[in-house]
């Protein structure tokens, strides 16, 4: 009986360690690392929680060898109004924002703000979570870049045709003509036509792409955010 209890206690300890709950020293150290790197950005328009989650996923995916391009981290902060420049491309060596851009959300995700998200084909909604920014192609959007979702909330991104592309409705002039509300996509994170190519060519071929939503259940459900193993390498 004593042996059985010891085995069960060990198993519980291992399981909590894997999801971060049993590793308080690492979690506390991580909070310090995240805040320090956030300070380096010198741009508090990016929600700190969005940055912390995005950086967490970046380090997790990098430690797992899933990033072919680890020079950049892209964060789309959908807690911000659509009139704001809410896509940030962050250079990960010195943690500086190298590009900042307007970014559209899906037609059925909301009007001026992003509120409803989906992973369903045909939903015309944005998906949140971690993606890999992969290959480029030319088509109806001219230059575009495919995204591969890594989680329960975005796993059908490629099937849905969710890509980064330029759009005339994702521009400052569109805002000026439409009561300061950006146009909406079919679920793609669409960028201004003149900014899309340089951003796409910077982050293509294997970088971390994170779409943030202030969904309180997401950090608990995300296997990427529940891992703190990368902290042992920092």
N, C-alpha and C positions, 0 to 999 in steps of 0.2 A: 504493500500500500504506500509506504514511504517512498519507495523507488518510483512508483507510478506518479505520485505528486511531484517529485523532483523532475521527472521527464516532462510533465505538463507545464511546469513552471519555466523550464528551459525553452520549450517550444514557444510559450507566450512571449518570453523575453526576446527571442529571435524574431518573431513576427512583428513586435512593436518596434524593434530596431530597424526593420526594413522599411516601415512606413514613416519613420522619423519620430514617433511618439516616445520611444525609449532612448533617444539619443540627444538629450537636452544640451550637453556641451557643444555638439556640432551645430544644433539649431541656433543657439545663442551666438556662436561664432559667425554663423551665416548671416544673421541679422546685422552684425557689424560690417561684414564684407559688403553686403548689399547697400547699406547706407553710405559707406565710403565711396563706392563706385558711382552711386547715384549723384553724390556731391560733385564728382568729376564732370558730369554732364553739363553742369551749369545751365540747366534748363528745367525748371520746376513745373513747366506746363505739362510734362509727362507725369501722369499719376504714379506716385511712388510704388503702390501695390502692383501696378502694371509692369513697372520696371523690375521689381523684385521677382515676380513670377517669371517674367521673360528671361531674366538672367539665370534664375534657378534652372529653367528648362535648357537654356544654352549650355550651362556647365554639365548638366546631366547627360544631354545628348552627345556633347563633346567627349565626355569620359567613356561613353559607350561606343565611341568610334563611328557615330552616325552622321557626322558633319564633314563633308568633303571641303567645304568652304567655312572655316571657323574664324575668318577675319571680321565678319560682320554679324550683327544681330538686328533683325528688324522687328519692331513692335508697333502694332496698330492699336491705339488706345481708344476703343469704342465706348469708353465712359464719357468721352468729350462730344460736344455738339458738332454736327457735320460741317459747320462753317469754319471749324478750327483745323489747323494743320496737325493731324493726329497720327500720321505715319512717321516713324522715326527710324532711320538707319544709323546704327551705332557701331563705330569702329571699336573692336573689343580689346585692342592692345592698350589704348590710353583712355578708353571710354569717353569718346567725343561723338557728338551728333554730326554726321557728315552730310546727311540729307534729311529734310523735314518737308512733308507734303500733305496736301489735302488727300482724302481717301474716302470713297463712297462705300456705303453699306448696301445690303440687299433691299429690293423693293418692298418685301414683306417683313423686313426687320424693323421698320419704323419710318417716321417722317424725318424730322430734323435730328432725331436721336435714335440710336440703335437699342432696341428693347427686346426683340424676339429673335431667337436663333434656332437653327435647325441643321440636321445632317441628312435630311430627306431629299431624294431626287425630286425635282419639280417644285420645291418649296419656295423658291426665289428669296430665300433668306440666307444671311451670312452664317458662317460657322465660326466658333471661337476655338482657342487652344493652339497647340503646337503643330506646325507644318515644316516640311523640308521644301525650300525653294529650289526647284529642279531645272529642267531643260527649257530652253526658249524655242519658239516657233513663230512663223508668220502666217496670218490668216485674216479673218474678218476684223480683227483688232489691230492689224499690222503686227508689230512686235508684241508678243505675250510670253508669259512664263508660267509653267505648270506648278501647282502646289500639291504635295502629297500629305494628307492628314495623318497624324500619328496616334490619334486618340478616339475614344468612343464618340466624341462630339463632332468629329470632322473626318472620319475614316473614309467617307464617300466623296471626298473632294475631287479626286480625279474623275470618278464616274459622273459626277455632277458638272464637270467642266469648269471648276472653280480655278481661275487663273488671275494673275496680276496683269493688267493691261491699261492702256491709256483710253480716256473717254472725254468727249467734249462736255459732258454733263458733270465732270469732276474738276471744274475750273473756277477761278475767281470770277470770271465774267458771267458764268452761270449763276453763281451766288448773287451777284449784283442785280441780275434780272429776275430772280425768283425768291425774293423776300429773305435773303441770307440763308437759304436752305439748299444744300447740295443735291444734285440729282442722284438717283439710285440705280443700282445694277441688278442683275439676276442672281446675285449672291457673291460676285467677285469683288475683291478689294481693288476698285478702279482708281486710277491716278490721272492727273492732268496730262494731256497728250504730250506736251513739251518736256515733262519731267520723267515720264515713264521709262524711256529708253535708258537714260543714265542710271536710274535706280535699278532697273532690271539687270543691266549688264554688271552692276556692282555686286548684287546679291545672288545671282544665278549659280547653278551647279553645286548645290549642296549646303546652303546656309540655313540657319535657324530663322524661321518666320513665325511670329507669335501674334495672335489676335486676342486682345484682352477684352473681357466683359466682366463687370462686377457681380458675377454670379457667385453667391456665397457657398454653394455646394460644390463648385468646380474644384477648388484645391483639395477637397476630401476625396473626390472621385478620380482625380488625375494621378495615374501611376508615376508620371514624370515628376510631378511636384511632391509626391510622397517620398521620393528617394533623396537621401542626403549623403550617399556614398561618395559623391564627387568632392565633398569637403575634405576628405582624407588626402586628396591630391593637391589642395590649394595651399 
